């Protein structure tokens, strides 16, 4: 199995260095692609310095569009999606995300960060997580559909593909990893606007009803994945 790590970044110079340093220590990842989505800070420079292949987009077009640009450059069998703004991320966290797929125990893995919303922590699933391992063959036929998605439609679209394909999913607990809120990064008003825009993009992509059915479907798929992990002696989230 071969793995490429794909990171979309917009003005993440204060955080992306630590993320890339953790990724660089993971032996299974053969290539790191950072898509700099119109950053006006030193994001691209830091990424190049740390050995990533950088795709530079001159004008910010949103996460989904940036990810598609990176996907078109992937040759490996699996993509490791990692958000650029994480704090507390270690190489062991990423290895834990990849390892069940390497062993063939599951098809897809997803993270559960320590500062996920309380409801997601309670049910053991963050269906919007930006950290996951996904087979490229699942996504490759759908590049044009991805390009037509709104800025924050990526994760729920990936959920739909995994559920439609009846893939086995595992959720890995990342209690020490956090993702800063939009308000922390951009200020309160811009952060609130960003959160509203994200939720609206999700509704535009899958509708309110499918949000619920996705959560239920992912929980059921996770149950099968959890059984596989326990049988292999590894406790899931």
Helices and strands as residue ranges (DSSP letters): E 3-9, H 13-24, E 29-37, H 43-49, E 53-57, H 63-71, E 78-81, E 86-87, H 91-102, E 108-113, H 118-123, E 132-135, H 136-140, H 143-147, H 154-164, E 169-174, E 178-179, H 182-186, H 188-231
